[in-house]
Amino acid sequence: MRNVGSFLVCTLYILINYYIGYRAFIFAESSFNIAISILITILIGILTIMTISTYLLSSRNVGLIVGKLGSYWMGVSLLTFIFLLIVRLLNKAISGIGFTSISNSYEFIIALIIVVIIFTIGVYNNSKIKVKDYN
């Protein structure tokens, strides 16, 4: 049963990262040249593979850098996916009322700014947490 669950989680995670990669590619293609777009897509693919290898090989020593980057990328990608959907839904609702909708590039930028703010606050507050040792 664990294999089926792992397969479903990995498939869903790959689809989420494909969506993020697609939106990043569209944004980079409209803002930069095609080489930057391909580079961003390859980077997202590598980070996705690192995350899946960390998840599937958790009992083995995957490596500190691969494990850390994979864990952080999982958080970034899931938050980015959630905020991309929220910004897209808000954009559709605003344009349905009669206001002018924003472009897909701006949707992507708004979602990334929200994710960067959340991660910056998280990293800053992470150093302030005091853990009491009970041993």
C-alpha positions as CSV (number, residue, x, y, z in Angstrom):
1,M,0.0,0.0,0.0
2,R,2.9,2.3,0.7
3,N,4.1,1.9,-3.0
4,V,0.7,3.0,-4.3
5,G,0.6,6.0,-2.0
6,S,4.1,7.0,-2.9
7,F,3.3,6.7,-6.6
8,L,0.2,8.9,-6.2
9,V,2.0,11.5,-4.1
10,C,4.9,11.6,-6.6
11,T,2.6,11.9,-9.6
12,L,0.6,14.7,-7.9
13,Y,3.8,16.5,-7.0
14,I,5.1,16.2,-10.5
15,L,1.9,17.6,-11.9
16,I,2.0,20.5,-9.5
17,N,5.6,21.3,-10.4
18,Y,4.7,20.9,-14.1
19,Y,2.0,23.6,-13.6
20,I,4.5,25.9,-11.8
21,G,7.1,25.2,-14.5
22,Y,4.6,26.0,-17.2
23,R,3.6,29.3,-15.6
24,A,7.3,30.2,-15.0
25,F,8.1,29.4,-18.6
26,I,5.3,31.5,-19.9
27,F,6.3,34.4,-17.6
28,A,10.0,34.1,-18.5
29,E,9.3,33.8,-22.2
30,S,7.2,37.0,-22.2
31,S,9.8,38.9,-20.0
32,F,13.1,37.5,-21.1
33,N,14.5,35.4,-23.9
34,I,13.8,31.7,-24.6
35,A,17.2,30.6,-23.2
36,I,16.2,32.0,-19.7
37,S,12.9,30.2,-20.0
38,I,14.5,26.9,-20.7
39,L,17.0,27.4,-17.9
40,I,14.2,28.1,-15.4
41,T,12.3,25.0,-16.6
42,I,15.4,22.8,-16.2
43,L,16.0,24.2,-12.8
44,I,12.5,23.4,-11.7
45,G,12.8,19.9,-13.1
46,I,16.1,19.3,-11.2
47,L,14.6,20.6,-7.9
48,T,11.5,18.4,-8.4
49,I,13.7,15.3,-8.9
50,M,15.7,16.2,-5.8
51,T,12.5,16.4,-3.8
52,I,11.2,13.1,-5.1
53,S,14.5,11.4,-4.4
54,T,14.5,12.8,-0.8
55,Y,10.9,11.5,-0.3
56,L,11.4,8.1,-1.8
57,L,14.9,7.5,-0.3
58,S,14.2,8.9,3.1
59,S,15.6,5.8,4.9
60,R,18.9,6.1,3.0
61,N,21.5,8.9,3.2
62,V,20.4,11.1,0.3
63,G,22.8,13.9,1.2
64,L,22.5,17.0,3.3
65,I,22.3,19.5,0.4
66,V,19.9,17.4,-1.7
67,G,17.7,16.8,1.4
68,K,17.6,20.4,2.4
69,L,17.0,21.8,-1.1
70,G,14.4,19.2,-1.7
71,S,12.6,20.0,1.5
72,Y,12.6,23.7,0.9
73,W,11.6,23.3,-2.7
74,M,8.6,21.2,-1.6
75,G,7.4,24.0,0.6
76,V,8.1,26.7,-2.0
77,S,6.3,24.7,-4.8
78,L,3.3,23.9,-2.7
79,L,2.9,27.4,-1.5
80,T,3.5,28.8,-5.0
81,F,0.8,26.4,-6.4
82,I,-1.7,27.4,-3.7
83,F,-1.1,31.1,-4.3
84,L,-1.1,30.8,-8.1
85,L,-4.6,29.3,-7.8
86,I,-5.8,31.9,-5.3
87,V,-4.5,34.8,-7.4
88,R,-6.0,33.2,-10.6
89,L,-9.4,32.8,-8.9
90,L,-9.3,36.4,-7.6
91,N,-8.3,37.7,-11.0
92,K,-11.2,35.8,-12.6
93,A,-13.6,37.1,-9.9
94,I,-12.4,40.7,-10.4
95,S,-12.7,40.4,-14.2
96,G,-16.2,38.9,-13.8
97,I,-17.4,41.9,-11.9
98,G,-16.3,44.2,-14.7
99,F,-12.8,45.4,-13.8
100,T,-9.9,44.8,-16.0
101,S,-8.1,41.6,-15.4
102,I,-4.3,41.4,-14.9
103,S,-2.0,39.4,-17.2
104,N,-0.7,35.9,-16.5
105,S,2.8,37.4,-15.9
106,Y,1.5,39.6,-13.1
107,E,-0.4,36.7,-11.6
108,F,2.9,34.8,-11.4
109,I,4.8,37.7,-10.0
110,I,2.1,38.4,-7.3
111,A,2.2,34.7,-6.2
112,L,6.0,34.7,-6.0
113,I,6.1,37.9,-4.0
114,I,3.6,36.4,-1.5
115,V,5.7,33.2,-1.2
116,V,9.0,35.1,-0.8
117,I,7.4,37.2,2.0
118,I,6.1,34.1,3.8
119,F,9.5,32.3,3.5
120,T,11.4,35.4,4.6
121,I,9.3,35.8,7.7
122,G,9.6,32.1,8.4
123,V,13.4,32.0,8.1
124,Y,13.7,35.2,10.2
125,N,11.5,33.8,13.0
126,N,13.0,30.4,12.8
127,S,16.2,31.7,14.4
128,K,14.2,33.1,17.4
129,I,12.6,29.8,18.5
130,K,14.1,28.5,21.7
131,V,13.8,24.7,22.1
132,K,14.1,23.4,25.7
133,D,16.1,20.2,26.1
134,Y,14.3,17.8,28.5
135,N,17.1,15.3,28.7
